[in-house]
Amino acid sequence: MDVKIEQSWKDRLGEEFAKPYFAELTDFVRNEYRSRTCYPPAGLIFNAFNHCPFDKVKVVLLGQDPYHEPGQAHGLCFSVQEGCPFPPSLVNIFKEVQSDLGRPVPRSGDLTRWADQGVLLLNATLTVRAHQAGSHQNRGWEQFTDAVIRCLATQREHLVYILWGAYAQRKGAIINTSDNLVLQSPHPSPLSASRGFFGNHHFSQANKYLVAMGQTPIDW
């Protein structure tokens, strides 16, 4: 099966693309995009990988589901397209960046600038039906993104994994904490941000670790 994904990821995930579950997932997604409005746009489903080749990954930020309203999702978790109003979780992420690093809140919610610096902005599920959160869950995407995390966990070390909320923390349970920095806190959603997301200092901690490992820090 020919999957349009950045070559370094294609080389490492080829076995996944050949498995029966991925063929079933592909059929499901194609049918959904043909018959319904789905997000992100089809050409951006693997956007996180295309902006962040395997050997360039420094930080892995795990999300759950793409945004499901028009003009938002573009294949990077927590990110919205240029000109789109900030969703509540992204507002809180920028508040924490401002508090942690003294940076002004950016004008754009497009986090491509993070991805291009080596932040893999990975959702557990890569597609969604318009206006229906979670509508493409349990169709195979989670198995695929588990394989992505397993690939990084076994072939790369000294990465920063940022796991916000119980879902991301369960998904990241296989990560070796002695060879990587694993940062965990409540989710930035308004429902939980005040219970420990604010003040987690994950952005400064990530950069401190990267510098200690001889890497260039992220310009958050």
Sequence and secondary structure as in RCSB ss.txt:
>XXXX:A:sequence
MDVKIEQSWKDRLGEEFAKPYFAELTDFVRNEYRSRTCYPPAGLIFNAFNHCPFDKVKVVLLGQDPYHEPGQAHG
LCFSVQEGCPFPPSLVNIFKEVQSDLGRPVPRSGDLTRWADQGVLLLNATLTVRAHQAGSHQNRGWEQFTDAVIR
CLATQREHLVYILWGAYAQRKGAIINTSDNLVLQSPHPSPLSASRGFFGNHHFSQANKYLVAMGQTPIDW
>XXXX:A:secstr
      HHHHHHHHHHHTSHHHHHHHHHHHHHHHHS EES GGGTTHHHHHS GGG  EEEEE S   STTT SS
STT   TT    HHHHHHHHHHHHHH     S   THHHHTTTEEEEESS  EETTBTTTTTTSSHHHHHHHHHH
HHHHH  S EEEEESHHHHHHTTTS TTTSEEEEE  SSTTTGGGTTTT  HHHHHHHHHHHTT      
